[in-house]
Amino acid sequence: MKQTAIFTAMSSNSNSIKTMKLLAILLFFTCVSNLSFAQCSLTCNSSVEISLDENCFAATGNNCTSTIVVKDYLPPVLTCQTATINCFEDPSIVPAPSVTDNCDNDADLTFTQSVQDLGCNGPFYQTITRTYIATDASGNSSSCDQIINVTRPALAQVVFPPHYDDIVEPALDCVNPNTNPSNTGAPTIAGNNINSSCDFGTDYTDQIISICQNSYEILRAWVVYDWCNSTNVTFTQIIKVLDKTAPVLTCPNDIVISVNQND
């Protein structure tokens, strides 16, 4: 933090004024350099009034009162780091840079963002540049650029949904079964659903095989396309819908029958 001393001195002797200014400055920096021992407390944007003692008056014949104003001229320290995400991830997961300031523990942080689309042939699919500006309570500001490189994953990273066959996952009950991919799963990369972004695409077709009444098996043929290099991967997901509820049997009430010994 940079300190600025502002003084007011009253005297008819210019040399005396210079002397008292010098003494005030020396007193000020003595106070600053020995804050743990000094009787004054200096913080940003505060002021401290000091008076030279009787020794000064005895030597110069003048009195002097000065005011020290502590000013903050240092901007916040802003540290940006480069981040890498895949194109199915939301850029909002990238944290903001760290900010420290000598006086303000809550400096204002804002950013503007630009996106450069590099496509299939670039070193990255996209490059996102966020320009952050940190401003403290004194109006000092600093900035830095955070670079977010967006990569395209490979088809080898595709994870297909599991089977619902009573082996990998439980089969679905035939009572109102939900066989939609929102329930039985869809292809993902790094836990993110694959959509039309990044020049990828997904599709599926169902083949239904009847097992018995109200029970059937779905063979769901998934395909994931990589439009950048005209390749794809496929997978067949098994989804069984079974009658998993046993019949409810209601027995009649007990009855008592009288038997005559002659009958």
C-alpha positions, 0 to 999 in steps of 0.5 A: 500500500502506498501512503501519501502524507498531506500537511498543513503548517502555519509559520512566518518562516519558510525554513521553519515550515520546511523543518516541521514538514520534514519532522512530520514526515519522519514522524509519519513513517516512524508510525507506519514502520512501527505500527505494533508499537505506535499509538496511532492506527493507520488504515486505508482512507483514514486520517491521523492528526499529529502535533509536534511537541514542545521540543519543536517549539523550543527549537524553532519558535513555531507550532505545527499541526499536520494531518496524515491521510492514508490513500490506497493506490494499489490495484487488486491482484487478479490471477487468471489461469487457463482451463480446459473443458469438453464441449458437452460441459457448461463453461459456467463450471470454470471458476472465476479467478482469485482476487486479493486486495490490500484494503478491500476484502470484497473487490467487485469482479466483472467479466466480458466474454468472447467465443472463437469457433475453431471447428473440426480442424482447429487445435481446440473446438472453441476458445473462450476468452473471459476478460475479468476486471477487479475494482476495489473500493478506492476505484483502483482496478486491474484485469486479466484474461482467462482462456477456456479451451474447449476440446472435442472428445473421441468416440472411444469415450462414449459410454452407452446406457446399461441393460435392463435385463435383471442381470445388469439392472432390474428389468422393468415391471409391465405395469406402466413401464417407462421405456423412454431414454430419459428413464433407461438412459442414453449415450454419454461422454464424461457423464454428459448427455451427447447432443447436437453440439460439437458436431456429434449426433445420436439416434436409436431404433427399437426392435420389440420381441414378445415374450408372453402376455404383457412381457416383451424385450426391446433391442434398442440399437444406438448409434453415435455419429462423429460428423467431423470425421464421418465415423460412428459407434453402435451399441444394442441395449437390452430392455426387458419388460416383465410381469413381475407381480404374482397373482393375488389369491383370495381364499373363501371364508372357512365353512363348517359342515355338520355330518350325521352319523347315519349319512 
